[in-house]
Amino acid sequence: MSSTPPPSVGEPDPSTFTCSTSAVGPCSGCRRTTHKYGNGGLPLCQWCMSDAQEAWGTSVRFTSTRLPASAAHGTQARVGTRPA
């Protein structure tokens, strides 16, 4: 763990300064604003990630539950149509 404590949760993760605002979302751990979506996004801010890596090891990762775009195509139900 670092010698300096993390800033208040009201301050964003530094990763937000290098990404689009559409890629910003709340950290899954502390709700701090972080680069959560898109390329390079993570569900945890750098402070929550370092705590997770300290507890679980540096190889800790997350598993995406999103379907590939090709698999998701055509899976939405149509509203207002009757079955044939």
Sequence and secondary structure as in RCSB ss.txt:
>XXXX:A:sequence
MSSTPPPSVGEPDPSTFTCSTSAVGPCSGCRRTTHKYGNGGLPLCQWCMSDAQEAWGTSVRFTSTRLPASAAHGT
QARVGTRPA
>XXXX:A:secstr
  SS    TTS  GGGGGS GGGEEE TTT  EEE SSTT  SS HHHHHHHHHHH TT         HHHHTT 
S  TT    
